[in-house]
Amino acid sequence: MRRRWGIPVATLAIVGGSMLAAGSAAAASSAAPRSGHMIVQPGGPAAHLVRPFVSVRGGVRHASSTNWSGYAAHSGTFTSVSASWVEPTGHCSGSGHQYSSFWVGLDGYNSNSVEQTGSEVDCSGGSPRYYSWYEMFPKFPVNFSNPVSPGDHFTGSVTYTGGGNFTLRLSDTTKGWTHTEHKSLGSAARSSAEVIIEAPSSGTGVLPLADFGTVNITSAKVNGSSIGSHSPTKITMVSGRTAKDSVSGLSGSQNFSATWLHS
């Protein structure tokens, strides 16, 4: 079963990237991650009823989503996005499963592709699991086998290098490893750039958001300048009328935090 993204009745459903750990001993594995009997694949286009509903409050554009929160620039054409973050601690309880991912990417807000890389904390049986990945939707995601721990400092970037080619780079500067992937997707629109906290989805819809406490995002840049200089939309993740997390305003035009509120 490949992951599919639900279309909400009244809010924007934006799709993004995260996946369950594949447990490969290799540096990366292209196999689709599996959770029990469910194969999980992140990524895909934004599923809008008609168009993203964006309001302006206090001079800041706002949108709501069932699975994304963070900031997205989507006016113009984009060649690069980058940001740094600290892997948060997963707070897990009970026997259920919850999922949270943190990533940078191009596309996915209003186009049919997503080029992205990031990290994850999922809860399984009351225990947190940490890992990292990249994806070029519609291809399957690829997990990196390098260990990830809470408190690790990550820097991620996605750069368009011309001719349908992209460079995706993810560094764990705490553990001292970097993965650089050179991939191609000629159909990529490059119509958005984003820094996102995500509640992954499966064939049954959006999955419960793992309690990640607070994640701090710094140095968020688009096309080489601060994301705030591109009039980005602030995205709030919701379930009905309930906010799943709280996203701060931009500090210094490029720093923000997100705090878990509800699964």
C-alpha positions as CSV (number, residue, x, y, z in Angstrom):
1,M,0.0,0.0,0.0
2,R,1.5,3.3,-1.1
3,R,0.9,6.4,1.0
4,R,-1.9,8.6,-0.2
5,W,-2.9,12.0,1.1
6,G,-6.4,12.8,2.3
7,I,-8.4,15.7,1.0
8,P,-10.0,17.6,3.9
9,V,-13.4,19.1,3.8
10,A,-12.5,22.7,4.8
11,T,-8.7,23.0,5.1
12,L,-5.7,22.8,2.9
13,A,-4.1,19.3,2.9
14,I,-0.5,19.7,2.0
15,V,1.7,16.7,1.4
16,G,5.3,16.3,2.4
17,G,7.9,13.7,3.4
18,S,8.6,11.4,6.2
19,M,8.8,7.6,6.5
20,L,9.2,4.7,8.8
21,A,12.7,3.4,9.3
22,A,13.6,0.6,7.0
23,G,16.3,-0.8,9.2
24,S,18.8,-1.3,6.4
25,A,22.5,-1.9,7.2
26,A,23.4,-0.1,4.0
27,A,24.0,3.7,3.8
28,A,20.5,4.0,2.2
29,S,17.8,1.7,1.0
30,S,15.3,2.5,-1.8
31,A,12.8,-0.1,-0.5
32,A,9.5,1.4,0.7
33,P,9.4,1.4,4.6
34,R,6.9,-0.9,6.1
35,S,5.0,-0.7,9.4
36,G,3.3,-3.9,10.2
37,H,1.2,-4.8,7.2
38,M,1.2,-1.2,5.9
39,I,3.8,0.1,3.4
40,V,4.3,3.8,4.0
41,Q,5.5,6.3,1.4
42,P,5.8,10.0,1.9
43,G,5.5,12.7,-0.6
44,G,3.1,13.9,-3.3
45,P,1.3,17.0,-4.4
46,A,-0.8,19.4,-2.3
47,A,-4.4,18.2,-2.4
48,H,-6.5,21.4,-2.7
49,L,-10.3,21.5,-3.0
50,V,-10.0,24.5,-5.3
51,R,-7.0,26.5,-4.3
52,P,-5.1,27.1,-1.0
53,F,-7.1,29.4,1.2
54,V,-4.7,32.1,2.5
55,S,-5.7,34.9,4.8
56,V,-3.6,37.8,5.9
57,R,-3.5,38.7,9.6
58,G,-1.1,41.3,11.0
59,G,0.6,41.5,7.7
60,V,1.4,37.7,7.7
61,R,-0.2,35.2,5.3
62,H,-1.8,32.2,7.0
63,A,-3.0,28.8,5.8
64,S,-4.2,25.7,7.6
65,S,-3.3,22.1,6.7
66,T,-4.2,18.7,8.1
67,N,-0.5,17.5,7.9
68,W,1.9,20.4,7.4
69,S,3.0,23.3,9.7
70,G,5.8,25.8,9.3
71,Y,6.5,28.3,6.5
72,A,6.2,28.0,2.7
73,A,7.2,30.6,0.0
74,H,5.1,30.1,-3.1
75,S,5.2,33.3,-5.2
76,G,7.7,32.9,-8.0
77,T,10.2,30.2,-9.0
78,F,12.6,28.6,-6.5
79,T,16.0,27.2,-6.9
80,S,17.1,26.5,-3.3
81,V,15.9,26.0,0.3
82,S,17.9,25.3,3.4
83,A,17.5,25.3,7.2
84,S,19.0,23.9,10.4
85,W,17.2,22.3,13.3
86,V,17.8,20.2,16.4
87,E,16.3,16.7,16.5
88,P,13.7,16.9,19.3
89,T,13.0,14.3,21.9
90,G,9.9,12.1,21.2
91,H,7.6,11.7,24.2
92,C,5.9,8.3,23.7
93,S,3.3,6.5,25.8
94,G,0.9,3.6,25.3
95,S,1.1,1.0,22.6
96,G,0.0,3.0,19.6
97,H,1.9,4.6,16.8
98,Q,2.6,8.3,16.1
99,Y,4.8,10.0,13.6
100,S,6.5,13.4,13.2
101,S,9.0,14.6,10.6
102,F,11.0,17.8,10.0
103,W,12.3,18.7,6.6
104,V,13.2,21.2,3.9
105,G,11.9,20.9,0.3
106,L,11.0,22.4,-3.0
107,D,7.5,21.9,-4.4
108,G,4.5,20.2,-2.8
109,Y,2.5,23.3,-1.8
110,N,0.9,23.9,-5.2
111,S,2.6,21.4,-7.6
112,N,2.8,17.7,-8.3
113,S,6.2,16.9,-7.0
114,V,8.2,17.2,-3.8
115,E,12.0,17.2,-3.6
116,Q,12.9,16.9,0.1
117,T,15.2,15.7,2.9
118,G,14.9,15.6,6.7
119,S,14.7,13.7,9.9
120,E,12.0,11.9,11.9
121,V,10.9,10.8,15.3
122,D,8.2,8.1,15.4
123,C,6.6,6.4,18.4
124,S,6.1,2.6,18.3
125,G,4.9,0.7,21.3
126,G,5.7,3.6,23.7
127,S,9.3,3.9,22.4
128,P,10.7,6.7,20.1
129,R,12.6,5.8,16.9
130,Y,14.8,8.4,15.2
131,Y,16.1,8.4,11.6
132,S,16.7,10.5,8.5
133,W,15.8,10.3,4.8
134,Y,15.4,12.0,1.4
135,E,12.8,11.7,-1.3
136,M,12.1,12.6,-4.9
137,F,8.4,12.1,-5.3
138,P,6.9,10.1,-7.0
139,K,9.7,7.8,-6.4
140,F,9.9,5.9,-3.1
141,P,11.7,7.5,-0.1
142,V,15.2,6.5,0.9
143,N,16.3,6.1,4.5
144,F,19.8,6.8,5.7
145,S,21.1,4.1,8.0
146,N,23.2,6.5,10.1
147,P,22.0,6.6,13.7
148,V,20.1,9.7,14.8
149,S,19.7,10.8,18.4
150,P,17.6,13.6,20.1
151,G,19.8,16.7,20.4
152,D,21.5,16.1,17.0
153,H,22.0,19.2,15.0
154,F,20.9,18.9,11.4
155,T,21.4,21.1,8.4
156,G,19.4,20.3,5.2
157,S,19.2,21.8,1.8
158,V,17.6,21.2,-1.6
159,T,19.1,23.0,-4.6
160,Y,18.1,23.0,-8.2
161,T,21.2,22.9,-10.4
162,G,19.6,23.2,-13.9
163,G,18.4,20.7,-16.5
164,G,16.0,19.0,-14.2
165,N,18.8,18.2,-11.7
166,F,18.7,18.6,-7.9
167,T,21.2,18.2,-5.1
168,L,19.8,17.1,-1.8
169,R,22.1,17.4,1.2
170,L,21.6,16.4,4.8
171,S,24.2,16.8,7.5
172,D,24.2,15.6,11.1
173,T,26.9,18.0,12.4
174,T,26.7,16.4,15.9
175,K,27.6,12.9,14.7
176,G,29.7,14.2,11.8
177,W,28.0,12.6,8.8
178,T,26.7,14.1,5.5
179,H,24.7,12.6,2.7
180,T,24.7,14.4,-0.7
181,E,22.3,13.0,-3.3
182,H,22.2,14.1,-7.0
183,K,18.8,13.4,-8.5
184,S,16.8,14.4,-11.5
185,L,13.1,15.3,-12.0
186,G,12.4,17.1,-15.2
187,S,8.7,17.7,-14.4
188,A,9.4,19.6,-11.2
189,A,7.6,23.0,-11.2
190,R,9.8,24.6,-8.5
191,S,6.8,26.7,-7.5
192,S,7.3,26.6,-3.8
193,A,10.0,26.3,-1.1
194,E,9.2,25.2,2.4
195,V,10.5,24.3,5.9
196,I,8.0,21.9,7.4
197,I,6.9,19.9,10.4
198,E,4.7,17.1,9.2
199,A,2.2,14.5,10.4
200,P,2.8,11.7,7.9
201,S,-0.1,9.9,6.2
202,S,-1.0,6.4,5.1
203,G,-3.7,4.9,2.9
204,T,-6.2,5.6,5.7
205,G,-5.4,9.3,5.9
206,V,-3.3,11.5,8.2
207,L,-1.6,9.6,11.0
208,P,-1.4,10.7,14.6
209,L,1.3,13.4,15.2
210,A,4.0,12.2,17.6
211,D,4.7,14.4,20.6
212,F,8.0,16.0,19.7
213,G,7.8,18.7,22.4
214,T,9.4,21.7,20.7
215,V,11.6,21.8,17.6
216,N,13.7,24.9,16.8
217,I,14.3,25.9,13.2
218,T,17.1,28.3,12.4
219,S,18.7,29.9,9.3
220,A,15.7,29.1,7.1
221,K,16.7,30.5,3.6
222,V,15.1,30.4,0.2
223,N,17.0,31.3,-3.0
224,G,19.9,32.4,-0.8
225,S,18.1,34.9,1.4
226,S,16.0,34.6,4.5
227,I,12.6,32.9,4.0
228,G,10.9,36.0,5.6
229,S,12.0,38.1,2.7
230,H,9.9,36.1,0.3
231,S,6.5,36.9,2.0
232,P,6.0,33.2,3.1
233,T,2.8,31.7,4.3
234,K,2.7,30.5,7.9
235,I,1.0,27.1,8.0
236,T,-0.9,25.8,11.0
237,M,-1.6,22.0,11.3
238,V,-5.1,21.3,12.4
239,S,-7.6,18.5,12.9
240,G,-11.0,20.0,12.4
241,R,-10.9,23.0,14.7
242,T,-8.1,21.7,16.9
243,A,-4.6,22.9,16.4
244,K,-2.0,20.0,16.4
245,D,0.9,22.3,17.1
246,S,1.8,25.9,17.6
247,V,4.1,27.7,15.2
248,S,5.9,30.9,16.3
249,G,6.4,34.0,14.2
250,L,9.7,34.4,12.3
251,S,12.6,35.8,14.4
252,G,15.3,37.6,12.4
253,S,13.3,36.7,9.3
254,Q,14.6,33.1,9.3
255,N,14.1,31.4,12.7
256,F,11.0,29.9,14.3
257,S,9.8,27.1,16.5
258,A,7.0,24.6,16.6
259,T,5.5,23.1,19.8
260,W,3.4,19.9,19.8
261,L,-0.2,20.4,21.1
262,H,-2.3,17.4,20.0
263,S,-1.9,14.2,18.1
